[in-house]
């Protein structure tokens, strides 16, 4: 969307889904599309349709931040935090 709004050519298409990567790959293959497990650890599969690659990523709920400041609202509780600390 960003590139389209800036008048740039769109070279990257991403989708989010509730389907797990294994289901995405099975459904893509059943539809005759190529499925590549490019980022299974992150829930991402690349699906190639008509020569165009699309990344399909499973929606996830971030539980830990690994040192980064948590997003607002807190991914663990859904409650807002003031200073980056996860709310109880």
Order of alpha helices (4+ residues) and beta strands (2+ residues): alpha-beta-alpha-beta-beta-beta
